[in-house]
Amino acid sequence: MPEDTANAMETVIGASEAEQADRQACLDHLNKAKNALEAGEREEAVEHLRQAVAADPASHEALFLLAYHLDLMGEEDEAVALYERCVHEQPAPVNALINLAVLYEDRGDYAAAERCLRQVLDTNPNHERARLFMKDVQASRSMHVEEDESRSLLRRSAMLDIPVTDFELSVRARNCLKKMNIRTLGDLLRITEAELLSYKNFGETSLQEIKQMLAAKGLRLGQLADDYHRHARREVYEQARGSAAEAFLEKPINDLNLTIRARKALQSLNIRTIGDLCSRTEAELMGVKNFGSTSLEEIKERLGELGLSLRQIES
């Protein structure tokens, strides 16, 4: 056998053995990282994940886990870079695409976020979580590009930041708003009538007074509630990340097996998923016609069985 041919074969064999050694090193560090996470040592786990990626830069699992935990630690720039590497090869991991879309949206890069979610929905049109985030991204993008005239007027004139103390309200109404931590006009536009009336000592007289004050300015209670609910829903998902309850958030309301009355009330609020429901308050539900304490307790019990609850507001 010619010498150059023998050397070439040795090189190939050597490279294969080196690749196998790198893959094994990657697996070893992945196992150590998982053990560290079980022990509650995230920083130690991240260090092992870095070494796993260094050993095998093509490992989707190592890239994803490192990106995920760096994101939880607030290292968003590095997490984005790692997720981008993770989704570069096809087929791209679905969870990596969704997490990357969330980070893109947080940065205001709505086009990039939509591209990631579109990749998921092109292969799985019924993916609930991707559909939910796509709805949020498109709504945010639409508001960013083409705002509603009244919203544009509010932003241009900085009306949202005007303190409620600047308006002519009774002492009772002012004190109630202060106790509810409603400080600005923007706070008022993000809260509903039902939520206001749920507070102790806040009655119809104060409600009508506030509604008249807003109407005189062409405004109304709950005008910005949709934005507020999108934000609240996102907070619910963020709080549930990494917990057993996270898997239930994207499931349809029908999975709760509620009574017909309770289901109809949720439909009237356009609540489609368990995550939507968890972003709402007791007061919002109780504000629905024919929705009573029995239905409320039923919903709270069903959510409690999943380790979830309705959104709490400070009183």
TISE-314936 format. One line per 3 residues: number of its first residue (from 0); their letters; for each residue x, y, z of C-alpha. Coordinates in pm, 1 decimal. Each point is the difference from the previous one (the first is absolute). Example, Ala and Ser with C-alpha at 12.3 -4.5 7.8 and 13.67 -1.06 7.14 Angstrom:
<rs>
0> as> 1230.0 -450.0 780.0 ~ 137.0 344.0 -66.0
</rs>
This chain:
<rs>
0> mpe> 0.0 0.0 0.0 ~ 145.9 341.6 -95.5 ~ 106.3 212.2 296.6
3> dta> -209.4 302.5 -93.4 ~ -313.9 -216.6 -22.4 ~ 69.9 -154.0 339.0
6> nam> 49.1 344.1 155.0 ~ -325.3 120.2 -153.8 ~ -189.7 -293.3 149.6
9> etv> 159.6 60.7 339.3 ~ -108.7 363.7 -20.8 ~ -360.2 -97.4 -72.6
12> iga> -1.5 -257.6 277.7 ~ 158.4 248.1 238.4 ~ -259.8 265.1 -84.4
15> sea> -283.5 -245.5 60.4 ~ 139.4 -97.2 337.3 ~ 44.0 366.1 91.1
18> eqa> -359.6 74.5 -96.3 ~ -121.4 -289.1 211.1 ~ 206.6 123.9 292.8
21> drq> -145.5 350.3 -39.3 ~ -354.3 -134.5 -10.0 ~ 63.3 -207.2 309.8
24> acl> 147.3 302.2 177.9 ~ -310.2 196.8 -97.3 ~ -227.5 -270.7 142.4
27> dhl> 203.0 -15.1 320.6 ~ -32.0 375.3 52.5 ~ -372.0 -12.6 -83.6
30> nka> -53.5 -261.7 269.5 ~ 200.6 204.2 249.7 ~ -203.8 308.8 -90.3
33> kna> -327.8 -185.2 58.1 ~ 124.5 -126.6 335.4 ~ 99.5 353.0 97.2
36> lea> -344.5 131.1 -96.5 ~ -167.6 -266.5 211.6 ~ 216.0 118.4 289.6
39> ger> -105.3 360.8 -64.1 ~ 346.2 107.6 -120.7 ~ -84.5 190.6 -319.0
42> eea> 335.6 179.2 -34.1 ~ 187.3 -329.6 24.9 ~ -240.4 -150.5 -254.2
45> veh> 61.0 287.9 -241.8 ~ 375.4 -53.4 24.0 ~ -41.6 -368.0 -91.6
48> lrq> -232.1 97.3 -285.4 ~ 263.9 239.5 -132.6 ~ 251.3 -284.6 1.4
51> ava> -252.7 -228.8 -170.7 ~ -46.7 254.0 -281.2 ~ 377.1 45.1 -27.0
54> adp> 44.5 -377.5 -34.5 ~ -278.0 -40.3 -257.7 ~ -109.8 333.6 -152.5
57> ash> -264.3 -181.4 -209.3 ~ -187.0 -146.4 299.0 ~ -353.6 140.7 -13.6
60> eal> -69.2 -114.6 354.8 ~ 305.9 173.6 144.0 ~ -66.0 319.8 -197.0
63> fll> -365.5 10.1 101.4 ~ 56.4 -67.2 369.8 ~ 279.7 256.0 21.2
66> ayh> -213.0 263.2 -176.1 ~ -301.5 -78.7 219.1 ~ 184.3 33.6 330.4
69> ldl> 196.0 307.2 -107.5 ~ -332.7 162.4 -86.3 ~ -129.7 -81.7 349.1
72> mge> 314.3 161.4 142.2 ~ -62.3 318.3 -199.4 ~ 274.0 -56.6 -259.9
75> ede> -233.5 66.7 -292.7 ~ 260.9 96.5 -262.2 ~ 193.2 -323.4 41.3
78> ava> -323.7 -198.8 16.1 ~ -114.3 147.6 -332.9 ~ 332.4 -85.2 -164.9
81> lye> -20.2 -360.0 122.7 ~ -363.5 -43.7 -103.9 ~ 91.3 133.9 -344.8
84> rcv> 270.2 -265.9 -28.1 ~ -245.6 -261.5 121.1 ~ -262.2 78.5 -267.4
87> heq> 253.0 41.8 -281.4 ~ -10.9 -369.4 -90.5 ~ -321.0 -152.1 -134.6
90> pap> -233.1 -115.8 131.5 ~ 28.5 265.8 268.8 ~ -110.3 -100.6 352.8
93> vna> -349.5 136.3 67.0 ~ 69.4 114.0 357.4 ~ 310.9 186.2 -113.3
96> lin> -199.9 182.4 -268.6 ~ -270.7 102.1 247.3 ~ 244.3 117.3 268.0
99> lav> 197.9 193.7 -259.9 ~ -322.0 162.5 -123.1 ~ -79.9 116.0 354.4
102> lye> 344.8 156.2 36.3 ~ -29.3 168.6 -340.0 ~ -338.3 144.9 97.3
105> drg> 141.4 130.8 328.1 ~ 262.5 182.1 -208.0 ~ -265.1 146.2 -228.3
108> dya> 115.9 -206.5 -299.1 ~ -350.8 -111.5 -93.1 ~ 86.7 -110.7 -353.9
111> aae> 264.8 -243.8 127.0 ~ -236.6 -127.5 270.5 ~ -271.5 -60.9 -258.2
114> rcl> 241.7 -190.6 -226.7 ~ 88.4 -237.3 284.4 ~ -362.5 -65.8 88.2
117> rqv> -91.7 -41.5 -366.0 ~ 255.3 -281.9 -25.5 ~ -178.9 -180.6 280.7
120> ldt> -349.0 58.3 -138.4 ~ 97.2 -101.0 -353.7 ~ 63.1 -352.8 127.5
123> npn> -255.1 -1.7 283.1 ~ -283.1 250.3 -64.1 ~ -177.2 -99.1 323.5
126> her> 293.0 56.4 235.5 ~ -182.8 191.1 276.9 ~ 298.6 177.8 152.2
129> arl> 132.5 113.1 -338.7 ~ -346.3 126.0 -96.8 ~ -29.5 190.3 327.1
132> fmk> 336.1 170.9 -40.5 ~ -64.3 69.9 -369.3 ~ -318.0 182.1 99.6
135> dvq> 194.3 208.2 252.4 ~ 282.1 76.9 -243.5 ~ -236.0 106.2 -277.3
138> asr> -197.4 218.6 240.3 ~ 318.2 162.7 130.1 ~ 134.1 46.1 -352.2
141> smh> -327.0 151.6 -116.8 ~ -3.3 245.8 288.9 ~ 363.1 85.4 -62.1
144> vee> -45.8 67.9 -371.1 ~ -354.1 134.6 -20.3 ~ -134.9 122.4 333.1
147> des> -358.3 81.2 61.9 ~ -63.8 375.0 -27.6 ~ -117.0 38.3 357.1
150> rsl> 302.4 -190.2 130.9 ~ 233.4 212.3 -210.5 ~ -160.9 313.1 138.5
153> lrr> 41.0 -126.0 354.0 ~ 365.2 -82.1 -50.9 ~ 82.6 321.8 -181.2
156> sam> -153.0 213.3 271.5 ~ 140.5 -214.2 284.0 ~ -349.8 -20.9 146.9
159> ldi> 57.6 -349.6 132.9 ~ 247.8 135.4 254.2 ~ -227.8 271.8 138.2
162> pvt> -58.4 -63.4 374.7 ~ -362.9 -67.1 94.8 ~ 41.2 265.8 269.1
165> dfe> -2.6 257.9 -281.3 ~ -366.7 -74.0 -70.7 ~ -301.0 132.5 188.6
168> lsv> -109.5 -302.3 200.1 ~ -161.1 -30.3 340.4 ~ 212.7 -78.1 304.0
171> rar> -159.8 -345.9 24.9 ~ 79.9 -83.8 -363.7 ~ 357.5 125.8 33.7
174> ncl> 60.3 -196.6 317.9 ~ -138.1 -317.5 -156.2 ~ 223.3 36.4 -305.3
177> kkm> 300.5 64.5 222.3 ~ -64.6 -318.0 199.4 ~ -27.2 -194.8 -326.6
180> nir> 337.9 136.9 -109.8 ~ -164.3 172.4 -297.4 ~ 225.4 300.6 -44.9
183> tlg> -35.3 112.0 -360.9 ~ -254.7 36.5 -276.7 ~ 163.4 -298.2 -168.8
186> dll> -69.9 -214.0 307.4 ~ -369.5 91.0 -23.4 ~ -18.3 -93.7 -367.4
189> rit> 147.7 -343.4 75.1 ~ -255.8 -97.6 263.5 ~ -358.9 -112.8 -51.1
192> eae> -319.4 103.3 177.9 ~ -25.4 -343.8 159.8 ~ 349.5 29.8 145.0
195> lls> -71.0 345.2 142.3 ~ -323.4 -113.9 161.8 ~ 176.8 -299.9 155.5
198> ykn> 192.3 226.3 236.2 ~ -123.9 64.5 350.8 ~ -185.4 332.3 44.0
201> fge> -4.8 68.8 -374.6 ~ -360.9 47.5 -106.3 ~ -217.1 101.5 -292.7
204> tsl> 21.5 370.4 87.2 ~ 379.3 6.5 -33.0 ~ -20.8 -216.0 -312.1
207> qei> -241.2 235.7 -175.1 ~ 211.2 298.7 101.4 ~ 310.9 -151.9 -159.4
210> kqm> -186.7 -112.4 -312.1 ~ -136.9 351.0 -53.4 ~ 344.9 151.2 42.8
213> laa> 144.8 -239.0 -260.1 ~ -292.9 44.4 -239.1 ~ 57.4 376.3 0.9
216> kgl> 344.3 -73.9 -144.8 ~ -126.1 -255.0 -251.8 ~ 136.1 -288.5 206.1
219> rlg> -143.8 -299.9 185.3 ~ 90.9 -255.6 263.3 ~ 171.2 -308.9 -140.4
222> qla> 103.3 178.1 -321.3 ~ 348.8 -147.5 24.0 ~ -112.0 -323.5 166.7
225> ddy> 86.1 -218.0 -303.0 ~ 363.4 106.7 19.2 ~ -8.3 -50.3 373.0
228> hrh> -138.7 -351.3 -34.1 ~ 265.0 -92.8 -257.7 ~ 264.3 117.1 244.2
231> arr> -169.7 -185.0 286.2 ~ -16.1 -318.7 -206.4 ~ 368.8 26.9 -82.6
234> evy> 77.0 40.9 371.2 ~ -198.5 -316.0 74.6 ~ 211.0 -195.4 -249.6
237> eqa> 323.3 146.4 134.7 ~ -91.9 -86.7 359.1 ~ -87.2 -357.4 -98.6
240> rgs> 316.0 -61.1 -203.4 ~ 179.0 -313.6 110.5 ~ -286.5 -117.5 223.4
243> aae> -238.1 -291.3 -47.7 ~ -286.7 247.7 -45.5 ~ 154.9 147.4 -317.0
246> afl> -122.8 -291.5 -211.7 ~ -364.9 80.1 79.8 ~ -0.1 367.4 -102.5
249> ekp> -38.6 -59.3 -372.9 ~ -276.3 -257.8 38.8 ~ -358.3 97.3 -94.2
252> ind> -251.5 102.3 265.2 ~ -209.0 -307.2 -83.5 ~ 265.9 -213.1 170.3
255> lnl> -118.2 140.1 335.8 ~ -340.4 -171.3 -43.2 ~ -190.4 302.4 128.3
258> tir> -376.7 36.2 20.3 ~ -184.7 159.9 -291.1 ~ -58.8 325.5 190.9
261> ark> 368.5 38.0 83.0 ~ 104.3 -80.0 -358.3 ~ -239.5 256.8 -145.8
264> alq> 133.3 267.5 233.6 ~ 356.4 -70.8 -111.2 ~ -103.4 5.1 -365.3
267> sln> -151.7 346.0 48.1 ~ 344.3 121.1 115.1 ~ 167.5 -170.9 -299.0
270> irt> 189.6 -231.7 234.8 ~ 113.3 -296.5 -208.7 ~ 289.6 -158.0 188.8
273> igd> 85.8 -71.7 362.5 ~ 277.5 257.6 -31.9 ~ -258.3 262.4 -102.4
276> lcs> -206.5 -88.2 305.8 ~ 295.4 29.0 239.3 ~ 61.7 355.9 -123.6
279> rte> -346.1 110.5 118.3 ~ -112.3 107.1 346.9 ~ -291.4 -113.9 212.8
282> ael> -157.7 342.9 -43.6 ~ 8.3 -25.8 -379.0 ~ -177.9 -334.4 10.9
285> mgv> -254.9 116.4 256.6 ~ -77.7 297.6 -222.9 ~ -146.9 -231.5 -264.5
288> knf> -378.4 -21.7 -2.8 ~ -137.8 -315.1 168.4 ~ 345.0 -97.9 126.9
291> gst> -17.1 -69.8 372.4 ~ 209.8 -118.8 289.8 ~ -78.1 -366.2 -75.3
294> sle> 157.5 24.6 -346.0 ~ 291.8 197.4 142.9 ~ 74.0 -264.8 262.7
297> eik> -28.6 -269.9 -266.0 ~ 264.0 172.6 -215.0 ~ 231.5 65.8 294.0
300> erl> -24.0 -364.8 103.5 ~ 79.2 -127.0 -352.2 ~ 298.7 232.9 -32.3
303> gel> 122.5 -93.1 346.6 ~ 9.0 -365.6 -101.8 ~ 251.2 99.6 -269.9
306> gls> 209.4 216.6 231.1 ~ -136.4 319.3 -158.2 ~ -219.2 290.8 108.7
309> lrq> -173.5 314.1 -120.4 ~ 203.6 321.4 -13.7 ~ 19.2 184.9 329.2
312> ies> -25.2 378.9 27.5 ~ 105.3 204.1 299.0 ~ -280.3 150.6 201.2
</rs>
